[in-house]
Amino acid sequence: MVTEDVLNLISEALEITNGSISLETNVGEVAEWDSIGWLTIISMLDERYGIQISSQEIRTIKKVKDLVDLVLTKKGS
């Protein structure tokens, strides 16, 4: 399932424990989710799914669910 895969990808990118974030997690509440964290996540999403996320799109993401929904939309699932 893509949702679970994206959650695992985020955890890996931010070097945090799997399961420590959920769809309802606010991005701003995760200390590791800084500008370097974003770059790592975006790079891994591009590598894994072949999708690019613009800086304008990043600004709209407030919760993990927003990022998962964007990935699903761009992936066409």
mmJSON file of the N, C-alpha and C atoms, coordinates in Angstrom:
{"data_MODEL":{"atom_site":{
"group_PDB":["ATOM","ATOM","ATOM","ATOM","ATOM","ATOM","ATOM","ATOM","ATOM","ATOM","ATOM","ATOM","ATOM","ATOM","ATOM","ATOM","ATOM","ATOM","ATOM","ATOM","ATOM","ATOM","ATOM","ATOM","ATOM","ATOM","ATOM","ATOM","ATOM","ATOM","ATOM","ATOM","ATOM","ATOM","ATOM","ATOM","ATOM","ATOM","ATOM","ATOM","ATOM","ATOM","ATOM","ATOM","ATOM","ATOM","ATOM","ATOM","ATOM","ATOM","ATOM","ATOM","ATOM","ATOM","ATOM","ATOM","ATOM","ATOM","ATOM","ATOM","ATOM","ATOM","ATOM","ATOM","ATOM","ATOM","ATOM","ATOM","ATOM","ATOM","ATOM","ATOM","ATOM","ATOM","ATOM","ATOM","ATOM","ATOM","ATOM","ATOM","ATOM","ATOM","ATOM","ATOM","ATOM","ATOM","ATOM","ATOM","ATOM","ATOM","ATOM","ATOM","ATOM","ATOM","ATOM","ATOM","ATOM","ATOM","ATOM","ATOM","ATOM","ATOM","ATOM","ATOM","ATOM","ATOM","ATOM","ATOM","ATOM","ATOM","ATOM","ATOM","ATOM","ATOM","ATOM","ATOM","ATOM","ATOM","ATOM","ATOM","ATOM","ATOM","ATOM","ATOM","ATOM","ATOM","ATOM","ATOM","ATOM","ATOM","ATOM","ATOM","ATOM","ATOM","ATOM","ATOM","ATOM","ATOM","ATOM","ATOM","ATOM","ATOM","ATOM","ATOM","ATOM","ATOM","ATOM","ATOM","ATOM","ATOM","ATOM","ATOM","ATOM","ATOM","ATOM","ATOM","ATOM","ATOM","ATOM","ATOM","ATOM","ATOM","ATOM","ATOM","ATOM","ATOM","ATOM","ATOM","ATOM","ATOM","ATOM","ATOM","ATOM","ATOM","ATOM","ATOM","ATOM","ATOM","ATOM","ATOM","ATOM","ATOM","ATOM","ATOM","ATOM","ATOM","ATOM","ATOM","ATOM","ATOM","ATOM","ATOM","ATOM","ATOM","ATOM","ATOM","ATOM","ATOM","ATOM","ATOM","ATOM","ATOM","ATOM","ATOM","ATOM","ATOM","ATOM","ATOM","ATOM","ATOM","ATOM","ATOM","ATOM","ATOM","ATOM","ATOM","ATOM","ATOM","ATOM","ATOM","ATOM","ATOM","ATOM","ATOM","ATOM","ATOM","ATOM","ATOM","ATOM","ATOM","ATOM"],
"id":[1,2,3,4,5,6,7,8,9,10,11,12,13,14,15,16,17,18,19,20,21,22,23,24,25,26,27,28,29,30,31,32,33,34,35,36,37,38,39,40,41,42,43,44,45,46,47,48,49,50,51,52,53,54,55,56,57,58,59,60,61,62,63,64,65,66,67,68,69,70,71,72,73,74,75,76,77,78,79,80,81,82,83,84,85,86,87,88,89,90,91,92,93,94,95,96,97,98,99,100,101,102,103,104,105,106,107,108,109,110,111,112,113,114,115,116,117,118,119,120,121,122,123,124,125,126,127,128,129,130,131,132,133,134,135,136,137,138,139,140,141,142,143,144,145,146,147,148,149,150,151,152,153,154,155,156,157,158,159,160,161,162,163,164,165,166,167,168,169,170,171,172,173,174,175,176,177,178,179,180,181,182,183,184,185,186,187,188,189,190,191,192,193,194,195,196,197,198,199,200,201,202,203,204,205,206,207,208,209,210,211,212,213,214,215,216,217,218,219,220,221,222,223,224,225,226,227,228,229,230,231],
"type_symbol":["N","C","C","N","C","C","N","C","C","N","C","C","N","C","C","N","C","C","N","C","C","N","C","C","N","C","C","N","C","C","N","C","C","N","C","C","N","C","C","N","C","C","N","C","C","N","C","C","N","C","C","N","C","C","N","C","C","N","C","C","N","C","C","N","C","C","N","C","C","N","C","C","N","C","C","N","C","C","N","C","C","N","C","C","N","C","C","N","C","C","N","C","C","N","C","C","N","C","C","N","C","C","N","C","C","N","C","C","N","C","C","N","C","C","N","C","C","N","C","C","N","C","C","N","C","C","N","C","C","N","C","C","N","C","C","N","C","C","N","C","C","N","C","C","N","C","C","N","C","C","N","C","C","N","C","C","N","C","C","N","C","C","N","C","C","N","C","C","N","C","C","N","C","C","N","C","C","N","C","C","N","C","C","N","C","C","N","C","C","N","C","C","N","C","C","N","C","C","N","C","C","N","C","C","N","C","C","N","C","C","N","C","C","N","C","C","N","C","C","N","C","C","N","C","C","N","C","C","N","C","C"],
"label_atom_id":["N","CA","C","N","CA","C","N","CA","C","N","CA","C","N","CA","C","N","CA","C","N","CA","C","N","CA","C","N","CA","C","N","CA","C","N","CA","C","N","CA","C","N","CA","C","N","CA","C","N","CA","C","N","CA","C","N","CA","C","N","CA","C","N","CA","C","N","CA","C","N","CA","C","N","CA","C","N","CA","C","N","CA","C","N","CA","C","N","CA","C","N","CA","C","N","CA","C","N","CA","C","N","CA","C","N","CA","C","N","CA","C","N","CA","C","N","CA","C","N","CA","C","N","CA","C","N","CA","C","N","CA","C","N","CA","C","N","CA","C","N","CA","C","N","CA","C","N","CA","C","N","CA","C","N","CA","C","N","CA","C","N","CA","C","N","CA","C","N","CA","C","N","CA","C","N","CA","C","N","CA","C","N","CA","C","N","CA","C","N","CA","C","N","CA","C","N","CA","C","N","CA","C","N","CA","C","N","CA","C","N","CA","C","N","CA","C","N","CA","C","N","CA","C","N","CA","C","N","CA","C","N","CA","C","N","CA","C","N","CA","C","N","CA","C","N","CA","C","N","CA","C","N","CA","C","N","CA","C","N","CA","C","N","CA","C","N","CA","C"],
"label_alt_id":[null,null,null,null,null,null,null,null,null,null,null,null,null,null,null,null,null,null,null,null,null,null,null,null,null,null,null,null,null,null,null,null,null,null,null,null,null,null,null,null,null,null,null,null,null,null,null,null,null,null,null,null,null,null,null,null,null,null,null,null,null,null,null,null,null,null,null,null,null,null,null,null,null,null,null,null,null,null,null,null,null,null,null,null,null,null,null,null,null,null,null,null,null,null,null,null,null,null,null,null,null,null,null,null,null,null,null,null,null,null,null,null,null,null,null,null,null,null,null,null,null,null,null,null,null,null,null,null,null,null,null,null,null,null,null,null,null,null,null,null,null,null,null,null,null,null,null,null,null,null,null,null,null,null,null,null,null,null,null,null,null,null,null,null,null,null,null,null,null,null,null,null,null,null,null,null,null,null,null,null,null,null,null,null,null,null,null,null,null,null,null,null,null,null,null,null,null,null,null,null,null,null,null,null,null,null,null,null,null,null,null,null,null,null,null,null,null,null,null,null,null,null,null,null,null,null,null,null,null,null,null],
"label_comp_id":["MET","MET","MET","VAL","VAL","VAL","THR","THR","THR","GLU","GLU","GLU","ASP","ASP","ASP","VAL","VAL","VAL","LEU","LEU","LEU","ASN","ASN","ASN","LEU","LEU","LEU","ILE","ILE","ILE","SER","SER","SER","GLU","GLU","GLU","ALA","ALA","ALA","LEU","LEU","LEU","GLU","GLU","GLU","ILE","ILE","ILE","THR","THR","THR","ASN","ASN","ASN","GLY","GLY","GLY","SER","SER","SER","ILE","ILE","ILE","SER","SER","SER","LEU","LEU","LEU","GLU","GLU","GLU","THR","THR","THR","ASN","ASN","ASN","VAL","VAL","VAL","GLY","GLY","GLY","GLU","GLU","GLU","VAL","VAL","VAL","ALA","ALA","ALA","GLU","GLU","GLU","TRP","TRP","TRP","ASP","ASP","ASP","SER","SER","SER","ILE","ILE","ILE","GLY","GLY","GLY","TRP","TRP","TRP","LEU","LEU","LEU","THR","THR","THR","ILE","ILE","ILE","ILE","ILE","ILE","SER","SER","SER","MET","MET","MET","LEU","LEU","LEU","ASP","ASP","ASP","GLU","GLU","GLU","ARG","ARG","ARG","TYR","TYR","TYR","GLY","GLY","GLY","ILE","ILE","ILE","GLN","GLN","GLN","ILE","ILE","ILE","SER","SER","SER","SER","SER","SER","GLN","GLN","GLN","GLU","GLU","GLU","ILE","ILE","ILE","ARG","ARG","ARG","THR","THR","THR","ILE","ILE","ILE","LYS","LYS","LYS","LYS","LYS","LYS","VAL","VAL","VAL","LYS","LYS","LYS","ASP","ASP","ASP","LEU","LEU","LEU","VAL","VAL","VAL","ASP","ASP","ASP","LEU","LEU","LEU","VAL","VAL","VAL","LEU","LEU","LEU","THR","THR","THR","LYS","LYS","LYS","LYS","LYS","LYS","GLY","GLY","GLY","SER","SER","SER"],
"label_asym_id":["A","A","A","A","A","A","A","A","A","A","A","A","A","A","A","A","A","A","A","A","A","A","A","A","A","A","A","A","A","A","A","A","A","A","A","A","A","A","A","A","A","A","A","A","A","A","A","A","A","A","A","A","A","A","A","A","A","A","A","A","A","A","A","A","A","A","A","A","A","A","A","A","A","A","A","A","A","A","A","A","A","A","A","A","A","A","A","A","A","A","A","A","A","A","A","A","A","A","A","A","A","A","A","A","A","A","A","A","A","A","A","A","A","A","A","A","A","A","A","A","A","A","A","A","A","A","A","A","A","A","A","A","A","A","A","A","A","A","A","A","A","A","A","A","A","A","A","A","A","A","A","A","A","A","A","A","A","A","A","A","A","A","A","A","A","A","A","A","A","A","A","A","A","A","A","A","A","A","A","A","A","A","A","A","A","A","A","A","A","A","A","A","A","A","A","A","A","A","A","A","A","A","A","A","A","A","A","A","A","A","A","A","A","A","A","A","A","A","A","A","A","A","A","A","A","A","A","A","A","A","A"],
"label_entity_id":["1","1","1","1","1","1","1","1","1","1","1","1","1","1","1","1","1","1","1","1","1","1","1","1","1","1","1","1","1","1","1","1","1","1","1","1","1","1","1","1","1","1","1","1","1","1","1","1","1","1","1","1","1","1","1","1","1","1","1","1","1","1","1","1","1","1","1","1","1","1","1","1","1","1","1","1","1","1","1","1","1","1","1","1","1","1","1","1","1","1","1","1","1","1","1","1","1","1","1","1","1","1","1","1","1","1","1","1","1","1","1","1","1","1","1","1","1","1","1","1","1","1","1","1","1","1","1","1","1","1","1","1","1","1","1","1","1","1","1","1","1","1","1","1","1","1","1","1","1","1","1","1","1","1","1","1","1","1","1","1","1","1","1","1","1","1","1","1","1","1","1","1","1","1","1","1","1","1","1","1","1","1","1","1","1","1","1","1","1","1","1","1","1","1","1","1","1","1","1","1","1","1","1","1","1","1","1","1","1","1","1","1","1","1","1","1","1","1","1","1","1","1","1","1","1","1","1","1","1","1","1"],
"label_seq_id":[1,1,1,2,2,2,3,3,3,4,4,4,5,5,5,6,6,6,7,7,7,8,8,8,9,9,9,10,10,10,11,11,11,12,12,12,13,13,13,14,14,14,15,15,15,16,16,16,17,17,17,18,18,18,19,19,19,20,20,20,21,21,21,22,22,22,23,23,23,24,24,24,25,25,25,26,26,26,27,27,27,28,28,28,29,29,29,30,30,30,31,31,31,32,32,32,33,33,33,34,34,34,35,35,35,36,36,36,37,37,37,38,38,38,39,39,39,40,40,40,41,41,41,42,42,42,43,43,43,44,44,44,45,45,45,46,46,46,47,47,47,48,48,48,49,49,49,50,50,50,51,51,51,52,52,52,53,53,53,54,54,54,55,55,55,56,56,56,57,57,57,58,58,58,59,59,59,60,60,60,61,61,61,62,62,62,63,63,63,64,64,64,65,65,65,66,66,66,67,67,67,68,68,68,69,69,69,70,70,70,71,71,71,72,72,72,73,73,73,74,74,74,75,75,75,76,76,76,77,77,77],
"pdbx_PDB_ins_code":[null,null,null,null,null,null,null,null,null,null,null,null,null,null,null,null,null,null,null,null,null,null,null,null,null,null,null,null,null,null,null,null,null,null,null,null,null,null,null,null,null,null,null,null,null,null,null,null,null,null,null,null,null,null,null,null,null,null,null,null,null,null,null,null,null,null,null,null,null,null,null,null,null,null,null,null,null,null,null,null,null,null,null,null,null,null,null,null,null,null,null,null,null,null,null,null,null,null,null,null,null,null,null,null,null,null,null,null,null,null,null,null,null,null,null,null,null,null,null,null,null,null,null,null,null,null,null,null,null,null,null,null,null,null,null,null,null,null,null,null,null,null,null,null,null,null,null,null,null,null,null,null,null,null,null,null,null,null,null,null,null,null,null,null,null,null,null,null,null,null,null,null,null,null,null,null,null,null,null,null,null,null,null,null,null,null,null,null,null,null,null,null,null,null,null,null,null,null,null,null,null,null,null,null,null,null,null,null,null,null,null,null,null,null,null,null,null,null,null,null,null,null,null,null,null,null,null,null,null,null,null],
"Cartn_x":[0.84,0.0,0.886,0.553,1.373,1.427,0.312,0.291,1.337,1.351,2.309,3.733,3.93,5.253,5.755,4.872,5.269,5.579,4.789,5.074,6.446,6.751,8.062,9.183,8.934,9.921,10.229,9.205,9.399,10.222,9.861,10.604,12.069,12.301,13.673,14.42,13.778,14.414,14.772,13.898,14.113,14.882,15.166,15.876,15.152,13.83,13.019,12.41,11.918,11.36,10.094,10.013,8.784,7.634,6.515,5.349,5.282,6.322,6.302,5.549,5.172,4.32,3.097,2.033,0.8,0.315,-0.777,-1.348,-1.741,-2.077,-2.527,-1.392,-0.163,0.98,1.178,1.314,1.636,3.123,3.429,4.815,5.668,5.141,5.885,6.201,5.557,5.779,6.876,7.425,8.479,9.815,10.597,11.848,12.781,12.817,13.721,13.243,12.001,11.424,11.76,13.038,13.527,13.799,14.53,14.783,15.587,16.538,17.31,16.401,15.533,14.556,13.685,13.207,12.392,13.165,14.402,15.21,15.383,15.604,15.773,14.485,13.366,12.062,11.769,11.945,11.655,12.547,13.819,14.754,14.34,13.951,13.553,12.24,11.315,10.06,10.329,11.24,11.608,12.251,13.153,13.84,12.876,11.998,11.109,9.923,9.331,8.102,8.255,9.405,9.611,8.736,8.435,7.605,8.407,8.098,8.718,7.655,8.088,7.197,7.813,7.031,7.533,7.536,8.279,8.31,6.937,6.18,4.817,3.933,4.081,3.315,3.731,5.025,5.523,4.858,4.683,4.08,2.647,1.976,0.582,0.482,1.589,1.575,1.701,0.655,0.63,0.686,0.049,0.014,0.621,1.032,1.586,0.574,-0.709,-1.76,-1.73,-1.431,-1.345,-0.259,0.873,1.959,1.573,0.967,0.539,-0.475,-1.442,-2.448,-1.802,-0.811,-0.109,0.633,1.296,1.995,1.005,-0.118,-1.136,-1.66,-1.881,-2.367,-1.333,-0.099,0.961,1.286,1.128,1.395,0.251,-0.906,-2.053,-2.776,-2.656,-3.32,-4.615],
"Cartn_y":[-1.177,0.0,1.242,2.192,3.391,4.215,4.333,5.127,4.632,3.349,2.764,2.938,2.801,2.959,4.394,5.371,6.773,7.066,6.541,6.719,6.138,4.974,4.352,5.158,5.688,6.507,7.759,8.405,9.606,9.261,8.171,7.752,7.492,6.826,6.539,7.833,8.722,9.979,10.838,10.854,11.679,10.951,9.661,8.824,8.791,8.538,8.378,6.98,6.548,5.212,5.047,3.932,3.625,3.602,4.164,4.187,5.399,6.231,7.407,8.577,8.448,9.454,8.754,9.533,9.018,10.03,9.708,10.622,11.955,11.943,13.164,13.96,13.491,14.2,15.527,16.604,17.911,17.946,18.338,18.376,19.25,20.381,21.312,20.792,19.715,19.162,18.093,17.766,16.761,17.503,17.455,18.222,17.918,16.673,16.266,16.727,17.208,17.593,19.06,19.304,20.641,20.733,21.751,21.919,20.749,20.238,19.073,17.849,17.718,16.623,16.671,17.876,18.031,17.611,18.068,17.708,16.2,15.563,14.107,13.406,13.841,13.245,13.43,14.647,14.945,14.098,13.989,13.184,11.711,11.19,9.78,9.527,10.483,10.333,10.327,11.186,11.221,9.9,9.403,8.145,6.966,6.891,5.745,5.792,6.977,7.08,7.883,8.529,9.329,10.571,11.125,12.332,13.492,14.688,15.891,16.693,17.299,18.134,19.522,20.515,21.884,22.548,23.635,24.382,24.959,25.312,25.806,24.71,23.486,22.364,22.075,22.185,21.936,22.887,24.14,25.13,24.789,23.954,23.601,22.412,21.745,20.523,20.876,20.576,20.838,19.548,18.501,17.198,16.15,15.046,13.947,13.502,13.502,13.103,13.961,15.259,16.139,15.659,15.239,14.732,13.407,12.516,11.219,11.436,12.318,12.609,13.163,14.034,14.597,13.507,12.621,11.502,10.646,10.318,9.494,10.179,11.474,12.231,12.228,12.513,12.577,11.214,10.193,8.824,8.274,8.919,8.47,7.293,7.112,5.987,6.424],
"Cartn_z":[0.0,0.0,0.0,-0.844,-1.014,0.268,0.98,2.206,3.193,3.438,4.381,3.87,2.572,1.976,2.153,1.952,2.121,3.584,4.501,5.931,6.279,5.756,5.998,5.359,4.156,3.459,4.277,4.809,5.63,6.865,7.523,8.713,8.381,7.273,6.846,6.53,5.794,5.395,6.604,7.589,8.771,9.871,9.61,10.572,11.919,11.84,13.042,13.033,14.166,14.31,13.482,12.728,12.001,12.998,12.61,13.469,14.378,14.368,15.237,14.62,13.343,12.703,12.135,11.987,11.387,10.36,9.708,8.719,9.341,10.625,11.304,11.941,11.816,12.378,11.655,12.42,11.851,11.52,10.31,9.85,10.767,11.196,12.031,13.419,13.833,15.171,15.198,14.036,13.954,13.837,14.91,14.968,13.796,13.373,12.288,10.913,10.832,9.548,9.265,9.033,8.73,7.223,6.81,5.37,4.793,5.554,5.087,5.027,6.006,5.994,4.758,4.43,3.216,1.975,1.859,0.686,0.575,1.697,1.699,1.294,1.849,1.508,0.025,-0.476,-1.885,-2.797,-2.438,-3.231,-3.252,-2.091,-2.013,-2.753,-2.712,-3.459,-4.964,-5.397,-6.812,-7.221,-6.396,-6.701,-6.717,-5.733,-5.609,-6.582,-6.738,-7.54,-8.831,-8.992,-10.196,-10.237,-9.065,-9.012,-8.442,-8.898,-8.378,-7.63,-6.545,-5.752,-5.71,-6.095,-6.173,-4.796,-4.704,-3.444,-3.13,-4.152,-3.95,-3.339,-3.819,-3.266,-1.827,-1.554,-0.202,0.792,0.386,1.284,1.679,0.905,1.212,2.164,2.426,3.233,4.712,5.443,6.882,7.692,7.198,7.865,6.939,7.511,6.729,5.67,6.013,5.072,3.806,3.951,2.778,1.815,2.357,1.514,0.872,1.638,1.091,-0.021,0.195,-0.836,-2.095,-1.937,-3.088,-3.855,-3.138,-3.795,-4.557,-3.945,-4.614,-5.874,-5.798,-6.961,-8.08,-7.732,-8.748,-9.335,-8.512,-8.954,-9.81,-9.69,-10.463,-9.855,-8.551,-7.866,-7.258],
"occupancy":[1.0,1.0,1.0,1.0,1.0,1.0,1.0,1.0,1.0,1.0,1.0,1.0,1.0,1.0,1.0,1.0,1.0,1.0,1.0,1.0,1.0,1.0,1.0,1.0,1.0,1.0,1.0,1.0,1.0,1.0,1.0,1.0,1.0,1.0,1.0,1.0,1.0,1.0,1.0,1.0,1.0,1.0,1.0,1.0,1.0,1.0,1.0,1.0,1.0,1.0,1.0,1.0,1.0,1.0,1.0,1.0,1.0,1.0,1.0,1.0,1.0,1.0,1.0,1.0,1.0,1.0,1.0,1.0,1.0,1.0,1.0,1.0,1.0,1.0,1.0,1.0,1.0,1.0,1.0,1.0,1.0,1.0,1.0,1.0,1.0,1.0,1.0,1.0,1.0,1.0,1.0,1.0,1.0,1.0,1.0,1.0,1.0,1.0,1.0,1.0,1.0,1.0,1.0,1.0,1.0,1.0,1.0,1.0,1.0,1.0,1.0,1.0,1.0,1.0,1.0,1.0,1.0,1.0,1.0,1.0,1.0,1.0,1.0,1.0,1.0,1.0,1.0,1.0,1.0,1.0,1.0,1.0,1.0,1.0,1.0,1.0,1.0,1.0,1.0,1.0,1.0,1.0,1.0,1.0,1.0,1.0,1.0,1.0,1.0,1.0,1.0,1.0,1.0,1.0,1.0,1.0,1.0,1.0,1.0,1.0,1.0,1.0,1.0,1.0,1.0,1.0,1.0,1.0,1.0,1.0,1.0,1.0,1.0,1.0,1.0,1.0,1.0,1.0,1.0,1.0,1.0,1.0,1.0,1.0,1.0,1.0,1.0,1.0,1.0,1.0,1.0,1.0,1.0,1.0,1.0,1.0,1.0,1.0,1.0,1.0,1.0,1.0,1.0,1.0,1.0,1.0,1.0,1.0,1.0,1.0,1.0,1.0,1.0,1.0,1.0,1.0,1.0,1.0,1.0,1.0,1.0,1.0,1.0,1.0,1.0,1.0,1.0,1.0,1.0,1.0,1.0],
"B_iso_or_equiv":[0.0,0.0,0.0,0.0,0.0,0.0,0.0,0.0,0.0,0.0,0.0,0.0,0.0,0.0,0.0,0.0,0.0,0.0,0.0,0.0,0.0,0.0,0.0,0.0,0.0,0.0,0.0,0.0,0.0,0.0,0.0,0.0,0.0,0.0,0.0,0.0,0.0,0.0,0.0,0.0,0.0,0.0,0.0,0.0,0.0,0.0,0.0,0.0,0.0,0.0,0.0,0.0,0.0,0.0,0.0,0.0,0.0,0.0,0.0,0.0,0.0,0.0,0.0,0.0,0.0,0.0,0.0,0.0,0.0,0.0,0.0,0.0,0.0,0.0,0.0,0.0,0.0,0.0,0.0,0.0,0.0,0.0,0.0,0.0,0.0,0.0,0.0,0.0,0.0,0.0,0.0,0.0,0.0,0.0,0.0,0.0,0.0,0.0,0.0,0.0,0.0,0.0,0.0,0.0,0.0,0.0,0.0,0.0,0.0,0.0,0.0,0.0,0.0,0.0,0.0,0.0,0.0,0.0,0.0,0.0,0.0,0.0,0.0,0.0,0.0,0.0,0.0,0.0,0.0,0.0,0.0,0.0,0.0,0.0,0.0,0.0,0.0,0.0,0.0,0.0,0.0,0.0,0.0,0.0,0.0,0.0,0.0,0.0,0.0,0.0,0.0,0.0,0.0,0.0,0.0,0.0,0.0,0.0,0.0,0.0,0.0,0.0,0.0,0.0,0.0,0.0,0.0,0.0,0.0,0.0,0.0,0.0,0.0,0.0,0.0,0.0,0.0,0.0,0.0,0.0,0.0,0.0,0.0,0.0,0.0,0.0,0.0,0.0,0.0,0.0,0.0,0.0,0.0,0.0,0.0,0.0,0.0,0.0,0.0,0.0,0.0,0.0,0.0,0.0,0.0,0.0,0.0,0.0,0.0,0.0,0.0,0.0,0.0,0.0,0.0,0.0,0.0,0.0,0.0,0.0,0.0,0.0,0.0,0.0,0.0,0.0,0.0,0.0,0.0,0.0,0.0],
"pdbx_formal_charge":[null,null,null,null,null,null,null,null,null,null,null,null,null,null,null,null,null,null,null,null,null,null,null,null,null,null,null,null,null,null,null,null,null,null,null,null,null,null,null,null,null,null,null,null,null,null,null,null,null,null,null,null,null,null,null,null,null,null,null,null,null,null,null,null,null,null,null,null,null,null,null,null,null,null,null,null,null,null,null,null,null,null,null,null,null,null,null,null,null,null,null,null,null,null,null,null,null,null,null,null,null,null,null,null,null,null,null,null,null,null,null,null,null,null,null,null,null,null,null,null,null,null,null,null,null,null,null,null,null,null,null,null,null,null,null,null,null,null,null,null,null,null,null,null,null,null,null,null,null,null,null,null,null,null,null,null,null,null,null,null,null,null,null,null,null,null,null,null,null,null,null,null,null,null,null,null,null,null,null,null,null,null,null,null,null,null,null,null,null,null,null,null,null,null,null,null,null,null,null,null,null,null,null,null,null,null,null,null,null,null,null,null,null,null,null,null,null,null,null,null,null,null,null,null,null,null,null,null,null,null,null],
"auth_seq_id":[1,1,1,2,2,2,3,3,3,4,4,4,5,5,5,6,6,6,7,7,7,8,8,8,9,9,9,10,10,10,11,11,11,12,12,12,13,13,13,14,14,14,15,15,15,16,16,16,17,17,17,18,18,18,19,19,19,20,20,20,21,21,21,22,22,22,23,23,23,24,24,24,25,25,25,26,26,26,27,27,27,28,28,28,29,29,29,30,30,30,31,31,31,32,32,32,33,33,33,34,34,34,35,35,35,36,36,36,37,37,37,38,38,38,39,39,39,40,40,40,41,41,41,42,42,42,43,43,43,44,44,44,45,45,45,46,46,46,47,47,47,48,48,48,49,49,49,50,50,50,51,51,51,52,52,52,53,53,53,54,54,54,55,55,55,56,56,56,57,57,57,58,58,58,59,59,59,60,60,60,61,61,61,62,62,62,63,63,63,64,64,64,65,65,65,66,66,66,67,67,67,68,68,68,69,69,69,70,70,70,71,71,71,72,72,72,73,73,73,74,74,74,75,75,75,76,76,76,77,77,77],
"auth_comp_id":["MET","MET","MET","VAL","VAL","VAL","THR","THR","THR","GLU","GLU","GLU","ASP","ASP","ASP","VAL","VAL","VAL","LEU","LEU","LEU","ASN","ASN","ASN","LEU","LEU","LEU","ILE","ILE","ILE","SER","SER","SER","GLU","GLU","GLU","ALA","ALA","ALA","LEU","LEU","LEU","GLU","GLU","GLU","ILE","ILE","ILE","THR","THR","THR","ASN","ASN","ASN","GLY","GLY","GLY","SER","SER","SER","ILE","ILE","ILE","SER","SER","SER","LEU","LEU","LEU","GLU","GLU","GLU","THR","THR","THR","ASN","ASN","ASN","VAL","VAL","VAL","GLY","GLY","GLY","GLU","GLU","GLU","VAL","VAL","VAL","ALA","ALA","ALA","GLU","GLU","GLU","TRP","TRP","TRP","ASP","ASP","ASP","SER","SER","SER","ILE","ILE","ILE","GLY","GLY","GLY","TRP","TRP","TRP","LEU","LEU","LEU","THR","THR","THR","ILE","ILE","ILE","ILE","ILE","ILE","SER","SER","SER","MET","MET","MET","LEU","LEU","LEU","ASP","ASP","ASP","GLU","GLU","GLU","ARG","ARG","ARG","TYR","TYR","TYR","GLY","GLY","GLY","ILE","ILE","ILE","GLN","GLN","GLN","ILE","ILE","ILE","SER","SER","SER","SER","SER","SER","GLN","GLN","GLN","GLU","GLU","GLU","ILE","ILE","ILE","ARG","ARG","ARG","THR","THR","THR","ILE","ILE","ILE","LYS","LYS","LYS","LYS","LYS","LYS","VAL","VAL","VAL","LYS","LYS","LYS","ASP","ASP","ASP","LEU","LEU","LEU","VAL","VAL","VAL","ASP","ASP","ASP","LEU","LEU","LEU","VAL","VAL","VAL","LEU","LEU","LEU","THR","THR","THR","LYS","LYS","LYS","LYS","LYS","LYS","GLY","GLY","GLY","SER","SER","SER"],
"auth_asym_id":["A","A","A","A","A","A","A","A","A","A","A","A","A","A","A","A","A","A","A","A","A","A","A","A","A","A","A","A","A","A","A","A","A","A","A","A","A","A","A","A","A","A","A","A","A","A","A","A","A","A","A","A","A","A","A","A","A","A","A","A","A","A","A","A","A","A","A","A","A","A","A","A","A","A","A","A","A","A","A","A","A","A","A","A","A","A","A","A","A","A","A","A","A","A","A","A","A","A","A","A","A","A","A","A","A","A","A","A","A","A","A","A","A","A","A","A","A","A","A","A","A","A","A","A","A","A","A","A","A","A","A","A","A","A","A","A","A","A","A","A","A","A","A","A","A","A","A","A","A","A","A","A","A","A","A","A","A","A","A","A","A","A","A","A","A","A","A","A","A","A","A","A","A","A","A","A","A","A","A","A","A","A","A","A","A","A","A","A","A","A","A","A","A","A","A","A","A","A","A","A","A","A","A","A","A","A","A","A","A","A","A","A","A","A","A","A","A","A","A","A","A","A","A","A","A","A","A","A","A","A","A"],
"auth_atom_id":["N","CA","C","N","CA","C","N","CA","C","N","CA","C","N","CA","C","N","CA","C","N","CA","C","N","CA","C","N","CA","C","N","CA","C","N","CA","C","N","CA","C","N","CA","C","N","CA","C","N","CA","C","N","CA","C","N","CA","C","N","CA","C","N","CA","C","N","CA","C","N","CA","C","N","CA","C","N","CA","C","N","CA","C","N","CA","C","N","CA","C","N","CA","C","N","CA","C","N","CA","C","N","CA","C","N","CA","C","N","CA","C","N","CA","C","N","CA","C","N","CA","C","N","CA","C","N","CA","C","N","CA","C","N","CA","C","N","CA","C","N","CA","C","N","CA","C","N","CA","C","N","CA","C","N","CA","C","N","CA","C","N","CA","C","N","CA","C","N","CA","C","N","CA","C","N","CA","C","N","CA","C","N","CA","C","N","CA","C","N","CA","C","N","CA","C","N","CA","C","N","CA","C","N","CA","C","N","CA","C","N","CA","C","N","CA","C","N","CA","C","N","CA","C","N","CA","C","N","CA","C","N","CA","C","N","CA","C","N","CA","C","N","CA","C","N","CA","C","N","CA","C","N","CA","C","N","CA","C","N","CA","C","N","CA","C","N","CA","C"],
"pdbx_PDB_model_num":[1,1,1,1,1,1,1,1,1,1,1,1,1,1,1,1,1,1,1,1,1,1,1,1,1,1,1,1,1,1,1,1,1,1,1,1,1,1,1,1,1,1,1,1,1,1,1,1,1,1,1,1,1,1,1,1,1,1,1,1,1,1,1,1,1,1,1,1,1,1,1,1,1,1,1,1,1,1,1,1,1,1,1,1,1,1,1,1,1,1,1,1,1,1,1,1,1,1,1,1,1,1,1,1,1,1,1,1,1,1,1,1,1,1,1,1,1,1,1,1,1,1,1,1,1,1,1,1,1,1,1,1,1,1,1,1,1,1,1,1,1,1,1,1,1,1,1,1,1,1,1,1,1,1,1,1,1,1,1,1,1,1,1,1,1,1,1,1,1,1,1,1,1,1,1,1,1,1,1,1,1,1,1,1,1,1,1,1,1,1,1,1,1,1,1,1,1,1,1,1,1,1,1,1,1,1,1,1,1,1,1,1,1,1,1,1,1,1,1,1,1,1,1,1,1,1,1,1,1,1,1]
}}}
